[in-house]
Amino acid sequence: MNIRTAKPTDVDALHGLWMEIMEHHKDQGPMFGYDEKYDAELRKSLGERIGGENQLCFVAEENDTVVGCIFCRTNDIPPFIAIKKTGYIAETIVTKSARGKGIGNQLVNTAKEWFLENKCEAMELQVAVKNEAGIRFWERLGFSPSTYHMHKVF
């Protein structure tokens, strides 16, 4: 198992992982719908998010195949809030065939190290309320709910 910073050549693999997680979430509400006519925009977004100002993506490889990823960014918080900077985990994906091997833990630990290097004081993320396995994963890592992120579709 190798964890490394994503490269532009990883976009196809990241796209495959992203499509797998969208399939996993498809029945969890309208916010998880995917519009295939915008696939080029998705690929462009993935390419931009692998590295840039305040953001980075790490990938997990097994036998030269990308089997997982974690998209991270740092957020500066307004000065009147006690915590001044957070590390945000946008997506953590491990392909179904590679789950249960500790890859998710390794990706999160790598992200945490990057957040600490960037002077973050906390990590935050969102997890779908119907993603029971995801909620259990994050709780095992010490995360707990602090707010409810709500939607109303018109």
JOURQUI-V559454 format. One record per run of one state. SS is the DSSP state (h for helix, s for strand, l for the rest). FROM is the first residue (numbers start at 1). TO is the last residue. Records with the same first field share a line. If there is no record, write none. Layout:
BEGIN
SS: FROM-TO + FROM-TO
END
This chain:
BEGIN
l: 1-1 + 6-7 + 26-29 + 33-35 + 50-50 + 53-54 + 63-64 + 77-84 + 95-95 + 99-102 + 118-121 + 126-131 + 141-154
s: 2-5 + 51-52 + 55-62 + 65-76 + 85-94 + 122-125
h: 8-25 + 30-32 + 36-49 + 96-98 + 103-117 + 132-140
END
